[in-house]
Amino acid sequence: MKYIFSLFLLLWNCTCFAILDLETGKIQDFVLETKKITIDEYPFALNPSIVRWQGKFLMSFRVIPSRAQKYTSYIGLVFLDNNFNPITKPQMLQLRDSGSPVPSRAEDARLIVVGNKHLYIIYDDNPYPAITKGGFRVYVAKLIWNGDEFTIHNKVCLSKFEGQDSNVREKSWVPFDYKGKLHLAYSLTPHLIFLPNLITGACKTVCKTMSPTSWNYGHLRGGTQAYIIGNEYLSFFHSSQDMVTIHSQEKKSHHYFMGAYTFSSHPPFAITRISPEPIIGKGFYTGMTYVPYYKPAKVVFPCGYVSDKKYIWVFYGRDDYENWVVKLDKDGLLKSLVQVIPS
């Protein structure tokens, strides 16, 4: 009896203290493959967005020049072929105003085409003079292609909006096109929608809805652009929380998660469906471990997607060091989403 009790305790301890594996047995059937995208000139580029532009794929990316200059950050652009390999020399954008005594801190761009003709870049930066130490704001600028390079036009800081707080670091607003005008989802819970004035930088609140969601992996935050798929908008969000996994060398670390959600195609743009669990792909959390530039984290950070009739390709940053794309079966993904009933 004593031997049986000791064996029971051993098995119980092994079960209770097993280190969490986020990948093994958790990759969904609709997740087909993943691929790393390497830019030779910037091997540690991260957080890519993607858009179809004039018959080509245009990808944005972020570059941190060195870990010794972790507060300096630039955004670049590069064209890709149909296999998502770079085919042009990357161009670094000049987003900081000339004469500024501080370097660029531009982060995590999203690209979107509005009205089938206007290409916009939405990104975060710390204004100069700074609002506060952490007071980043969202910027919008139009990208114009002259045949050789992109130029920045009509850059505006979105500085006036509902809930504005100088101490809050603004980021990850979700851009979408509604009736040929750029709209932005400020948050998911509640789903707060802005119509930005691209001259003054003031944002008009269009609508606000609350949709109770069951998501146990941290606070929902924006990720990719949103596009009409069927009769709803589809976007991919991210969340994060601290946990101990085999991927973090069994140490408590920040882990990022990706999911999908849909919202109605007309006001009030209420969220209608959402992923019940994180979308997991091969290599999301396993692979090379880098020295963090900010703090230890296992990062899957979606910033853009493109699709066709059968597939969706989501572009995401991995571990603050790499550009990746995951290929999804479109029907399988959409069938995996669960209904949300707006309150």
C-alpha positions in Angstrom: 0.0 0.0 0.0 2.8 2.4 0.9 4.5 1.6 -2.5 1.2 2.3 -4.4 0.7 5.6 -2.5 4.3 6.8 -3.3 3.8 5.9 -7.0 0.5 7.9 -7.0 2.3 10.9 -5.6 5.0 10.7 -8.2 2.6 10.5 -11.0 0.5 13.4 -9.6 3.6 15.6 -9.3 4.7 14.8 -12.8 1.2 15.7 -14.1 0.8 18.9 -12.1 4.2 20.3 -12.8 4.6 19.3 -16.5 6.0 22.3 -18.4 3.5 23.6 -21.0 4.2 22.9 -24.7 2.3 25.3 -26.9 2.9 23.5 -30.2 2.9 19.7 -29.9 -0.6 18.5 -30.7 -2.0 22.0 -30.9 -1.4 22.9 -34.6 -4.9 23.2 -36.2 -5.7 21.4 -39.5 -6.3 24.7 -41.3 -2.7 25.8 -40.6 -0.9 24.5 -43.6 2.7 25.8 -43.5 5.0 28.5 -42.3 7.9 30.3 -44.0 10.6 32.7 -42.9 11.1 35.8 -45.1 14.7 37.0 -45.1 15.9 40.4 -46.3 19.6 40.1 -47.0 20.3 43.7 -46.2 18.4 43.5 -42.9 18.6 40.0 -41.6 16.9 40.8 -38.3 13.9 42.8 -39.8 10.7 42.1 -37.9 6.9 42.7 -37.8 5.9 42.6 -41.5 2.7 43.9 -43.0 1.7 43.0 -46.6 -0.6 44.5 -49.3 -1.3 43.9 -53.0 -0.2 47.0 -54.8 -0.2 47.5 -58.6 -0.1 43.8 -59.3 2.7 43.0 -56.8 3.1 42.2 -53.2 4.5 45.1 -51.1 5.8 44.2 -47.6 6.7 46.7 -44.9 9.1 45.7 -42.1 10.7 47.2 -39.0 14.4 47.5 -38.3 16.2 48.1 -35.0 19.7 49.2 -36.0 21.4 47.5 -33.0 20.5 46.2 -29.6 22.6 49.0 -28.2 20.2 51.5 -29.9 17.0 49.7 -28.9 15.0 52.9 -28.9 15.9 53.7 -32.5 13.5 52.1 -35.0 12.9 52.4 -38.8 10.3 51.2 -41.2 11.2 49.9 -44.7 9.4 48.6 -47.8 10.3 45.8 -50.3 8.4 44.1 -53.1 8.0 40.4 -53.0 7.4 37.7 -55.7 4.5 35.3 -55.6 6.5 33.0 -53.3 7.0 35.9 -50.9 10.7 36.3 -51.7 12.2 39.8 -51.9 12.7 40.9 -55.5 13.8 44.6 -55.1 16.3 46.5 -53.0 14.6 47.5 -49.8 13.8 51.1 -49.2 14.0 52.7 -45.8 11.3 55.4 -45.3 12.1 58.8 -43.9 9.3 59.2 -41.4 10.9 61.5 -38.9 10.6 65.2 -39.7 13.8 66.8 -41.0 15.7 68.8 -38.4 14.5 66.6 -35.5 17.2 66.2 -32.9 16.0 62.7 -32.0 16.2 59.6 -34.3 13.2 57.8 -35.7 11.2 55.5 -33.3 8.7 54.4 -36.0 7.3 50.9 -35.2 5.1 48.2 -36.6 3.5 49.5 -39.8 0.2 48.4 -41.3 -0.4 48.8 -45.0 -3.8 49.2 -46.6 -5.3 50.3 -49.9 -8.4 52.5 -49.6 -10.8 53.2 -52.4 -8.9 50.9 -54.7 -6.3 53.6 -55.3 -4.8 55.2 -52.2 -2.0 53.4 -50.4 -1.6 54.3 -46.7 0.9 53.4 -44.0 -0.3 53.4 -40.4 2.4 53.2 -37.8 3.4 54.2 -34.2 6.0 56.8 -33.3 7.0 59.0 -30.4 6.3 62.6 -31.4 8.9 65.3 -30.9 8.6 67.1 -28.6 7.5 63.9 -26.8 4.0 63.9 -25.2 5.3 61.9 -22.3 8.2 59.3 -21.9 6.0 56.5 -23.2 3.5 58.7 -25.1 3.6 57.1 -28.6 0.9 58.1 -31.0 -0.5 56.5 -34.2 0.4 58.2 -37.5 -1.1 57.9 -41.0 0.7 58.8 -44.2 0.0 58.3 -47.9 2.6 56.4 -49.9 3.2 57.6 -53.5 5.1 55.4 -56.0 7.1 57.4 -58.6 8.3 54.4 -60.5 11.6 54.1 -58.5 10.7 54.7 -54.9 7.9 55.6 -52.4 7.6 59.1 -51.0 5.6 60.1 -47.9 2.8 62.6 -48.3 0.3 64.1 -45.9 1.7 62.6 -42.8 -0.5 63.2 -39.8 -0.4 62.4 -36.1 -3.8 61.1 -34.7 -3.7 63.1 -31.5 -7.4 63.9 -30.8 -9.7 61.0 -30.1 -12.2 59.6 -27.6 -10.3 58.5 -24.5 -7.1 60.3 -25.4 -4.5 60.1 -22.5 -1.0 61.5 -22.8 0.3 58.7 -20.6 -1.0 55.9 -22.8 1.2 54.4 -25.5 -1.0 54.1 -28.6 -0.4 51.3 -31.0 -2.0 48.4 -33.0 -5.1 50.3 -34.4 -6.8 48.2 -37.0 -7.2 49.9 -40.4 -10.1 49.1 -42.8 -11.8 50.6 -45.9 -15.5 51.4 -45.6 -17.1 53.0 -48.6 -13.8 54.3 -49.8 -12.7 56.0 -46.5 -10.1 54.9 -44.1 -11.5 53.7 -40.7 -9.6 52.5 -37.7 -10.6 50.1 -34.9 -9.1 51.6 -31.8 -9.8 48.7 -29.6 -11.6 45.3 -29.7 -13.2 45.3 -26.2 -15.1 47.5 -26.7 -15.0 47.6 -30.5 -14.4 51.3 -30.8 -14.3 52.6 -34.4 -12.8 56.0 -35.5 -13.0 57.9 -38.7 -9.8 59.9 -38.8 -9.5 63.4 -40.3 -6.3 63.0 -42.4 -5.7 66.8 -42.3 -6.2 67.7 -38.6 -5.5 64.4 -37.0 -8.7 64.4 -35.0 -10.7 61.2 -34.9 -14.5 61.1 -34.9 -16.1 58.2 -33.0 -18.3 56.3 -35.4 -19.6 53.6 -33.1 -18.8 51.5 -30.1 -20.1 48.0 -29.4 -19.3 45.4 -26.7 -19.2 41.7 -27.7 -18.5 39.3 -24.8 -15.7 36.9 -25.8 -14.2 33.8 -24.2 -10.4 34.3 -24.6 -8.1 33.2 -21.9 -4.8 34.4 -23.3 -4.6 38.0 -22.4 -6.2 41.2 -23.5 -7.3 41.4 -27.1 -5.4 43.9 -29.2 -5.3 44.8 -32.9 -3.1 43.1 -35.4 -3.6 43.1 -39.1 -5.7 45.2 -41.4 -9.4 44.1 -41.8 -10.8 43.1 -45.2 -14.2 42.0 -46.4 -14.3 38.2 -46.6 -17.7 37.0 -47.6 -20.2 39.4 -46.0 -18.0 40.3 -43.0 -14.6 41.9 -42.2 -11.9 39.6 -41.2 -8.8 40.5 -39.1 -6.2 38.9 -37.0 -5.5 40.1 -33.4 -2.8 39.4 -30.8 -2.8 39.1 -27.1 -0.1 38.3 -24.5 0.4 37.0 -21.0 3.2 35.8 -18.8 3.7 32.0 -18.5 6.3 29.2 -18.1 6.7 27.0 -21.2 9.3 24.7 -22.7 9.8 27.4 -25.3 10.9 29.9 -22.7 13.5 27.5 -21.2 11.1 26.8 -18.4 11.3 30.4 -17.2 8.4 32.8 -16.7 8.3 34.9 -19.9 5.9 37.0 -22.0 4.1 34.9 -24.7 2.2 36.4 -27.6 -0.8 34.7 -29.2 -2.6 35.2 -32.5 -6.3 34.7 -33.3 -8.9 35.7 -35.9 -12.1 37.6 -35.6 -14.9 38.9 -37.9 -17.1 42.0 -37.6 -20.1 43.2 -39.4 -19.6 44.9 -42.7 -21.7 48.0 -41.8 -22.1 50.1 -38.7 -22.1 49.5 -35.8 -19.3 47.1 -36.9 -20.0 44.7 -34.1 -17.7 41.7 -33.6 -19.5 38.6 -34.8 -17.1 35.6 -34.5 -13.7 34.9 -32.9 -11.1 32.1 -32.6 -11.8 29.9 -29.5 -8.1 29.2 -29.1 -4.9 30.6 -30.4 -3.9 29.9 -34.0 -0.8 27.8 -33.8 1.7 27.0 -36.6 4.8 25.0 -36.8 7.7 27.0 -35.4 5.6 29.7 -33.8 7.3 29.1 -30.5 10.2 26.7 -31.2 13.5 27.4 -32.9 16.4 29.7 -32.3 16.3 31.8 -29.1 17.7 35.3 -29.3 18.9 37.8 -26.7 15.9 40.0 -26.2 16.2 43.7 -27.1 13.6 44.6 -24.5 12.6 41.7 -22.3 12.3 37.9 -22.6 9.4 37.1 -24.9 8.1 34.5 -27.3 6.4 36.6 -29.9 3.9 35.9 -32.7 2.8 39.4 -33.8 0.5 39.5 -36.9 0.6 42.8 -38.9 -0.9 42.0 -42.3 -2.5 39.5 -44.5 -3.5 38.8 -48.1 -5.9 36.1 -49.4 -7.4 34.5 -52.5 -10.4 32.1 -53.0 -8.7 29.2 -51.1 -6.0 30.5 -48.8 -5.0 33.3 -46.4 -1.4 34.3 -45.8 -0.8 36.0 -42.5 2.5 37.9 -42.1 3.8 38.1 -38.5 6.9 39.0 -36.6 8.6 36.2 -34.6 10.5 36.9 -31.3 11.2 40.5 -32.2 13.9 39.3 -34.7 12.2 37.7 -37.8 9.6 38.1 -40.6 7.4 35.0 -41.1 4.3 34.1 -43.1 1.8 31.4 -42.2 -0.5 29.9 -44.9 -4.1 29.1 -43.8 -6.9 27.2 -45.4 -9.6 29.9 -45.7 -12.7 27.7 -45.3 -11.1 25.8 -42.4 -10.2 29.0 -40.6 -13.7 30.5 -41.0 -15.4 27.3 -39.8 -13.2 27.3 -36.7 -14.5 30.7 -35.5 -17.2 30.7 -32.8 -20.2 33.0 -32.7 -20.2 36.1 -30.5 -23.4 37.7 -29.4 -23.1 41.5 -29.0 -24.5 42.8 -25.7 
